[in-house]
Amino acid sequence: MINIKKLKKEYQDLSVQLSSAQVLRNREKYQQLAKRFSFLEKLLALVERKEQYSQAKKHLAKIVSDPQEEEDVKSLAKEELGQIEENVKRLDEEIEDKIFEEGSGQRDIIIEIRAAAGGEESALFSTDLFKMYSKYIEKKGWKQEVLSSNPTEIGGFKEIIFSVKGHGAFTHLKFESGVHRVQRVPVTESGGRIHTSTVTVAVLVEPKEIELKVNPEDLKIETCRASGAGGQHVNVTDSAVRIQHIPTGIVVACQDERSQIKNRAKAMRVLKARLMEKMQREETEKITQARRGQVGTGDRSEKIRTYNFPERRVTDHRINFTFHRLEAVLEGDIDELVKRLIKEERKKIYETKGLA
């Protein structure tokens, strides 16, 4: 549970530190402390509102249980008590969200969608998933930027990579890593048979400059002419960029922009995100207990969700949750799924820490 006294003391201590000359001279230290101070200020404001509601709740409960009180007054008190209980419940959720989103809530991410088993049908479903995430991102008010794409002739994507910026983006979309399975009759199937195809999704945290430095000597950078479906600029200029990180063998290519400089910048963002993921994965493998706090492993080889078109069904296999709102999900209405996944993850974290 939250130790309010401890948080209040930390808040007061930070207030003193931020006004000290020593901290003011250290810009990096000041920014670090100021960020924590701002977080505690918002969190304690929510806690204070909850405490006010709790006091009002006690007062109203006393009125309701008073045998000498008039029935009309009791009725009004009961109605107000119900509203306050709803407000307390909502504040509890806000406080929990605030605690769990500290740090990760502000992280920008890069999402990679790749066609896997199923050929052209898999590529077409990659497009469906990209549209689903794009609509969800728009509803949340986040910013999206396509970094790289490899389209097919009939409107699919062999691969599409895009960034997402906005508070809470990582918290809400980190569960999408893994294998997404689709069961439907492909547009290319004349016999009307249901096919099963898969698409892989990887959600990577985009590292900040201070977190990851890449040695230019470790990079092999090549340029070439863009290829594939892409418009008039394709095969006209050497704008496509291919970057290989020699120590790890990680390769990234980008050709979406007309400018070689822009393609190189985007490719470097993807490369750094993949390097960060590799470092985090290796660290997690060393500390196996870290897996206990996750909903599934988040591994790309793990089947996480099935989209069944004939039954209009979406099933998330990690939480054994099924609902028949496929069309709404593909339109970006995935909040119900996301909230259940967040709830399950926090439940496991509480269990691991002995708080449940």
Protein Blocks (a to p, Z undefined) as FASTA:
>chain_A
ZZfklmmmmmmmmmmmmmpmklmmmmmlmmmmmmmmmmmmmmmmmmmmmmmmmmmmmmmm
mmmmmmkbcfklmmmmmmmmmmmmmmmmmmmmmmmmmmmmgojlmpccddddddfehijm
mmmmmmmmmmmmmmmmmmnopacddfbdcddfkopafbdcdddedehklmmmmmmgccdd
dddddfklmnlpacdddddddddddddfklpccdfklpccdddddedjebjknokbcfbc
cdddfknopacddfkbmblklmmmmmmmmmmmmmmmmmmmmmmmmmmmlmmmpgcjhiak
lcfbdcdfklopacdfklopacddfkmmmnopamlmmmmmmmmmmmmmmmmnopZZ
